[in-house]
Amino acid sequence: MDVSIAQAKNHLPELLRAFENGEPIIITRQGKRVAQLAPPPPERRKVRLGGMKGRIQLLPGWDRPIDPDRFLEGDL
């Protein structure tokens, strides 16, 4: 369904109901398509601090300086 900006502004609740029922809604300006209603992105997971606590183990020497030559040779 193509609707003008003015129609979209005046009939937004009806357009949203039509969209929820599967009707594609295109908004036009002076007969040219300028926007389309789309579903919202999926909800993001809530960030939980400390979620990996106890799951990551750093071996002794993990922060030891790296010799660039040995690293480039793959000898680590």
C-alpha positions as CSV (number, residue, x, y, z in Angstrom):
1,M,0.0,0.0,0.0
2,D,1.4,3.4,-1.0
3,V,0.4,6.4,1.1
4,S,1.4,10.0,1.1
5,I,3.2,11.6,4.0
6,A,0.0,13.5,4.9
7,Q,-2.0,10.3,4.9
8,A,0.6,8.5,7.0
9,K,0.5,11.4,9.5
10,N,-3.3,11.4,9.7
11,H,-3.8,7.7,9.7
12,L,-0.8,6.2,11.5
13,P,-2.7,3.9,13.9
14,E,-4.6,2.3,11.0
15,L,-1.5,1.9,8.9
16,L,0.3,0.2,11.8
17,R,-2.6,-2.2,12.2
18,A,-2.4,-3.0,8.4
19,F,1.3,-3.5,8.7
20,E,0.9,-5.8,11.6
21,N,-1.5,-7.9,9.5
22,G,1.2,-8.3,6.8
23,E,0.4,-5.3,4.5
24,P,3.6,-3.6,3.1
25,I,3.4,0.1,3.7
26,I,5.3,2.5,1.5
27,I,5.3,6.3,2.2
28,T,5.5,8.6,-0.7
29,R,6.3,12.3,-1.3
30,Q,4.9,13.8,-4.4
31,G,4.3,10.3,-5.8
32,K,8.0,9.2,-5.2
33,R,8.7,6.4,-2.7
34,V,10.7,7.8,0.2
35,A,10.2,5.3,3.1
36,Q,8.9,1.9,4.0
37,L,7.6,0.6,7.3
38,A,9.7,-2.3,8.6
39,P,9.6,-4.5,11.7
40,P,11.8,-3.5,14.6
41,P,15.2,-5.2,15.1
42,P,15.3,-8.1,17.5
43,E,15.7,-7.1,21.2
44,R,19.2,-7.1,22.4
45,R,20.3,-9.2,25.3
46,K,20.8,-7.3,28.5
47,V,24.5,-6.7,29.5
48,R,25.4,-8.7,32.6
49,L,28.7,-7.6,34.2
50,G,30.8,-10.5,35.5
51,G,29.1,-13.1,33.4
52,M,32.4,-14.8,32.4
53,K,33.8,-14.7,35.9
54,G,35.4,-18.0,36.7
55,R,35.2,-19.2,33.1
56,I,38.4,-17.6,31.8
57,Q,41.7,-18.9,33.1
58,L,44.9,-17.1,32.3
59,L,48.0,-19.3,32.3
60,P,51.2,-18.1,34.1
61,G,53.2,-15.9,31.8
62,W,50.3,-14.7,29.7
63,D,51.5,-11.1,30.0
64,R,55.2,-11.9,29.2
65,P,56.7,-9.8,26.3
66,I,56.6,-11.4,22.9
67,D,59.7,-11.7,20.8
68,P,58.6,-10.5,17.4
69,D,60.9,-12.8,15.4
70,R,59.6,-15.9,17.2
71,F,56.0,-14.7,16.8
72,L,56.5,-14.2,13.0
73,E,58.0,-17.7,12.7
74,G,55.1,-19.2,14.6
75,D,57.3,-20.5,17.3
76,L,55.1,-19.6,20.3
